[in-house]
Amino acid sequence: MKSKFYFLVVLLFSFTTAMSQNKTITGRVTSGSGEALTGATVSVRGTKTVTSTNSAGNYSIEVPSTGNVVLEFSYVGSKKVSIPVEGRSNVDVKLSVTASTLNDVVVIGYGTVKRKDLTGAVASVSGKEIATAPVANVAQAMQGKLPGVSVVSQDGRPGADIAIRVRGGGSISQSNQPLILIDGVPGTLSDIPADQVQSIDVLKDASSTAIYGSRGANGVVLVTTKGAKAGKTTVSLNSYVKFNTPAKYMKALDPYDYLKYVWANAAANGNAFQIPFEQLYGLGANTGNNTGGIDSYKNLTSDDIQKQVYNNSTSWNHGMTLTGGTDKTKILFSADYIDDEGMKINSYFKRANVAFKLAQKVFDNVTFSLDTRYTNNQNMDNEGTTNGYGSLLSTAYTFRPIATSHILGDLNALTQGNIEQYGKNVMWDNYSPAARIGDYFPLSLSQNFQGIASLDWKVVKGLTYHSDFSMNTSWGQQKYWSGAIYNNYIDDATGEQLYAGNATYGKSDSWGLRWSNTLNYDFNINNSNQLNILAGQEVYNSGGTGISIQANHFPANFDKQTAFAQINQYDQTVGSSTFSSSVSTPNRINSYFGRVNYSLLDKYLFTVTFRADGSSKFAPTNRWGYFPAGAFAWKLSDEPFMKTVLWLDNLKLRASYGEVGNNGINSNLWSQSWGSVTDQRYQYAINRERQSAYDLASSTLANPNLKWETTITRDIGTDFTLFKSRLSGTVDVYWNTTKDLLMLTTIPGITGFTSTYANIGQTSNKGVELSLSGTIYESKDWRVTAGGNINFNKGNVDNLAPNVTGLYGTVWGGTAATYPVNDYILLPGHPVGLVRGLTYEGIYTPADFDYNNGTYTLKKGIADIGSWITVIHGLTANDRPSGQNAYPGLPKYKDLNGDGIIDDKDLSVIGNMNPIHTGGFNLNATYKSIDFGVYFNWSYGNQIYNANKLATLYGPKEAGVYQNKLDIMKNSYKIYDVQNGQLVRLTTPDQLNAANANASLPLAYNEVIGVSTLGIEDGSYLRLNTLVLGYTLPKSITSKAKINNLRIYGSIYNLLTITGYSGLDPEVNADPSHNNAIYPTTGLDFGTYPRARSFVVGLNLSF
Amino acid sequence: MMKRLINYIAVITLCITFTQCKKNFLDASSPSNVDDKFVTSTPSETFKTLSWCYANYRQNCIMGTYRWNDPIGSDAEMYPEQSSSNNLNAILQPDLLSIDAVAGGFNSLYTTLARAAKVANLIAGKEAYQKDVASGTVSDWTQLYGEAMTMKAFCYFNLIKHFGDVPYGYENSYVENYSLNSRFDIYDSLIASLKVVEPLMYKLGEGNITAERFSRTFCDALIGEIALYSGGYQTIRTDVTGLYGNVNFDKKGTEQHGCVYARRSDYKNYYKIAEQYLQAAIDNEGTAHLITSDDRSYANNPFQRHFQYFADLQVSPESIFQLGNIQGGLIATTSEYPYAFGRPSDGGSSNAAPTKTFGALRIIPTVYYGDYDNADKKRDASVTVTGSKGDGNEKMLSFVPGNKTSGGIATNKWDENRMNPPYITAQRNSGMDWPVLRMADVMLMLAEVKAELGESGDAVNLVNQIRERAFGNSGHDIVGLSGDALKAAVLEERKLELLGEGTRRWDLIRSGTFSEAAIAVQQEMATMVNDLKSRGYHTFSNGNVISAYIWIKMVHLDNPLTYDPDSTNPALYPGWRGQYNYSTIPAIAGKVKGNNHNVAIEGLFRYIDPNGAEAASLQSNGYVKTNWGIDIVNNFTSYQHNILSGITSAGDPPRYYWPIPSATISSSKGKVTNGYGLPN
């Protein structure tokens, strides 16, 4: 490596260029309406001299003092204008800018191309659009704006993960996240402040992604950050303050209904539960001083602990960019700080970001650039879920809705019997969800430094050599602390803290090196045959190390700072610790690639791409993958016979075909090696001492035959501009097939393994994307534009290997409490994301039974519930005949096979989590200096698996008994009723019928929850995602303060959602692989962090 | 022109340099992942791979399969809850099981044996090992090899016991074609492989091997056990043609659900192997032995002493193998034994006095009342009528179906009250070892074998060694028995000696008496319930009486934990109960309620007329009339369900198997199916 570098340096100095006599021309470039155009290109025809205008529209360029000098002016969205200098030293130009984006530069792999010359399917969003209404994560700003690109954020937590899917994604076991390249280097979108983005281009078909070979199968997101510019130094500031407020809370039972429900539920679980509950609230036989009994609680308002757990918060962001320079040296400096406070106690995302860019012309034909970025993230939040329950946040509603001061019975009952034993978390103020969340600090810290050094050498006319060397280093820290309340380290009798808490302390670092070299040759054979040839090579290497320590039971005088500082001071008599270290297997790629763009008569465009990738993740025989692609485009509107169609400005037809790969698997899957065991449960104990242990490094059976997952993409598209550029749009039809799926596959346990990775099966995605944008109205003061896109994607599992059952489960209720355990299924001929369960058909009523002496015997011909339902609280041995499970009030399911018993044979697909179409649309208006915009996005036809709802529809024992329930349980079937202040067990058919005339949900005393259509809901929604109103102060005022531009704005996020979904939010992606499910658990709503409605006030200032 | 040429040359040269990447650039590895050679470089490194095997057996194999249902599915033991799916296998209702009911246990047994087989192969390839084998030297290497092979055999043995005929020999490779193997072939193969390794293993005590590892002693016993199971009665499949090759069978009862109860006609050959190797286990006992004396000054119950070692977190000298465990830990190891099968407690899941004990194992009352001789020290150490309230107080158990202190009388062999001090921090976490095999079991298996082979004198002698320990004298020895009477006596002794240890159902199966015994206990219970209902009590043939009601009172003892019984004090009879003195543990002292921690019981073994003078007198002395047998009467359907309800006639083949999970069935191209009426 080193010797190569010296060689390069010697080369650089081995030639010089001579310069002739010059003079300087200055001027200003403005738009038709007189606005300064920033970044317009000014060049001297026939030379390599080129510059661009600064933010005031001014330029300065050196031209030969003799000869007929012609300046060429160009700007995005305008036609090139050529003006002879004719001896002047000042040349001002007006460029008429149209709405057309055909001349926009689109970033494609290892180069750029004008949109009009594009042969592939590429969707773009400009930095300007993203900056209009800034968000913490750039990905959020992409939502609804890019055809074929679905953006779904995890939920409302600060620093939420955001899933980006380009055309559905073909993989099942592997990541479907596209390759995200920030200035060419793999990175994370959340690391980039929105106002530093120049453009985001998403490559969607193989014609454009094949140049990324093995990493391109899920599409490629290319983020280009703003670069340095020559000219007057400008400073721009962007700041905002954001007020977040909960959009919705869960509606739980109010005090009276809570008492009625839980009292009955406690009774169903036995005296030991019922009596302390009665004593506490002064109910029934234990009224005590509460002579009014349960009626005393009528009209009492709920004490909703959810409002303590999450409520209003304030976030803010400040960013500054400074840029300037000369023709030879251009510099950009940028800094940004965001403090995004979550609505939940102890949740925030903070990011500090500093970037420095330098572009230095070393010689006339050699430019050296440096691009560095440092990011520092602090993220406090980890909404873990507990099986059968949810997260502390999402189940905060289960806490009693009656404030301690309103309890009318005997408060001593709180500390006795089963309330003390099982009810603390929902009954005791000091273990309330607010207290427990407030005592848990899951802090993650990360720092990332990235530097890119690149060299552009125009070797000879048309031939450019580009070398790009980048390195990045990241450091991560995990500092999780949970305190005495969270861990139950409190002596409840005295309130004394026995131990301070538990600590998890991890440190990790990772590094990446990449070097790419490309040669680009642009030449014309003659006027009608233009060629651009790119050839390149790239090596990539990355790795990392980590250490982790966990220790518990710190002495009571410790706090989290002291624990992290003295982690070996935990109490060794009761506590324990583990520590481990690891070095990751480096991920290495070695690649060669090439691309030929051929333009015939400027009407027929051909692109051929090829990449060869070698990856260290596969066995030597399968290391190399080859990815070819080809595309053709026809500028139909340039044909003579189309010239008569006056309303048509531009029409281009495109077609492409190609192959791309997905290598997103662990490095250790093709050979079986050993690794040290950290989990103490797998270290055997001899004589009470743990024995070190080696386990296999991977729990899957090694498969040396693993190879790439290959996606074949086919795309036909058209780009058009109509009505004098008033309307433009794109339509794409695609069909992607992913073969040799790299899938985690179940194998028979008799091998000693239960799974292996294998290339089996095939999926496909077919779809149509349409995007339109246009100017609706334009006048001197007004400009109204609108845009939108709609996407239809149909994913399909084409085939699975015969030994793949396709069954997998979330077991959100726990393995013993969710029926069926495998509540998801992959089915050939259907998309990924099918929920499997029973079909709910209503409630068993007494009419379904013969009633005799207290026993309900199911009538002939009515199906019984299978033995999977197990225990139903409140029923005694005498209530049902031996062997029968059904009882009035229990849920009735459809007996699909008609065998009289509801069991595995009655399971079917009950929900499809995939939308029929998704999209977004926006409307923007400017009136003089006022700008206004609304941005909508929607999803239609998808269902949601509402586990939060199902979790309230069953009756876990012990700790579950005293929980409050969702409001819907007001109308659940009753086998107890309150009559004259006393709780009465209803037994006869008449009693049950009378009490349940309006029952709409089943009795929920069963310990096992059947997954059924009761939990499947329509997830369609239309969201007014963003509303922006801005005002740019007139130049006449701002110029006095030497301010170039000052805009103040207000915006509202998540203003309105139209949906029929009963949960908190229909945009669901909280846990795409719940409980480490082997395939995606799409559409599961369980333990989500609610989204905020946010009000923003901000300003953009530059001078 | 020249400049352009130079530039071209430079660029081309540059490009060529990039194509010359290091050839092995793509060979990436990490020092966190090491190879076979590294992990077997020394004996102590090699043991680390077996450390994982033992731990995986503890974490993933022992629960979910036999340990959960074996001890609750006999004519002596039962499960306490009504309408639970936890005991479907125990009550022999396999039709109700779901196919993947024990997929975790099945797969983990194979995972463990596959790993052991891999380790064994690696050791076999080592020169040092080969040298020791060639010279017949017992070394760390031969011990490790033997341990790995024993692990493999032990797992297969457990697979066959619980799943019947299973696929054999497909471990560690990707298979597309596999089928069921005859259990008898697998047994033969396991016996043959263990016979080879056994002479080169350490006896207990040699080479620092304790009963927490597999020793020659255990390996000998395992060979004997496998041979005994191969030769004994069992339910075999009749729905798979040719499965058992040319093995002939003597059948019993009726053929149903594609299966029949039978034993191989040449069973005696296997009993002879069993005799040889069970004897070898006793001869090679090393540091292990039957505990026949009690070293404690405050108690004299050598039988209980064995279980006290577990509570003391020590290795019992009577153990041949006990699975090592550890207390506490960031993530708890599986300490299910005392939680699932110990003396019940209503305590909370953490910081309670003591913490919760579910108590899945209940003793059928006819056994407690009718089978034990009142002088037998095993009774009180094995069965308890009281549990813990969780606040430092003893609590009477109830016969109302349920768990913890409901659900009936329970096992007393594992009681966290007997730890010193009890682990009060969290339930399921006390860290007692899992009992697997002890000397008394080996001796009584040998007695069973000898009784079958007609060596009556030796058999009687072995049984009497066990009885003399239990009674403290030879006054209760069996004398002069032979034939079926002797076999019955051995079976009965095993029942009382090993109650709650998961052997009773297998003893019944092997002896060919399972279904007869099931019907017998069902009838005995029905008779008892009828008497309780009609008369308020039932008298057993040994003179003991169970009554509908008892009278209890909370009383104070200076040391609330009790030992040997004292029939003059109702708080000390039965013995081996009470509570640990939790007020001495500072972290929990605040939770201890009251001062009278012990339950005094009247009327447990004799009838007290609720309307009589004695009852009135007891009540005036603070005793409370408490439901006892009446709760069995009121909940008899639950008891009927939980006591082997899958057996409805003495000719039924006992269907005690678990289903082979769906992944193995569905990939077998129809060659592997579940029999016995299990789901497919």
Interface residues (C-beta under 8 A of the other chain):
Chain A: K4 F7 L8 L11 S14 F15 G270 E420 Q421 Y422 V459 V460 L463 Y465 N488 D491 D492 A493 T494 L498 N517 L519 A535 Q537 V539 G543 Q550 N552 V574 G575 S576 S577 T578 S581 S582 V583 S584 T585 P586 N587 R588 N590 Y592 G614 S615 S616 P620 R623 S667 N668 S673 W674 G675 S676 V677 D679 Q680 R681 Y682 Q683 Y684 A685 I686 N687 R688 E689 R690 Q691 S692 A693 Y694 D695 L696 A697 L701 N703 T746 I747 P748 G749 I750 T751 G752 F753 T754 T756 N803 T805 V821 S867 W868 T870 V871 I872 A877 N878 S882 N885 D904
Chain B: K3 R4 I6 N7 Y8 A10 V11 T13 L14 C15 T17 F18 T19 C21 F25 L26 D27 A28 S29 S30 P31 S32 N33 V34 D35 D36 F38 V39 E45 F47 K48 T49 L50 S51 W52 Y54 A55 N56 R58 Q59 E81 Q82 S83 S84 S85 L88 L96 S98 I99 D100 A103 F106 N107 Y110 T111 L113 A114 R115 A117 V166 P167 Y170 E171 N172 S173 Y174 V175 Y178 T210 E212 R213 L313 V315 G324 N325 I326 Q327 G328 G329 L330 I331 A332 T333 T334 D346 G347 G348 S350 N351 A352 G390 P401 G402 T425 G431 A587 G590 K591 N635 T637 S638 Q640 H641 P661 S662 A663 T664 S666 S667 S668 P679
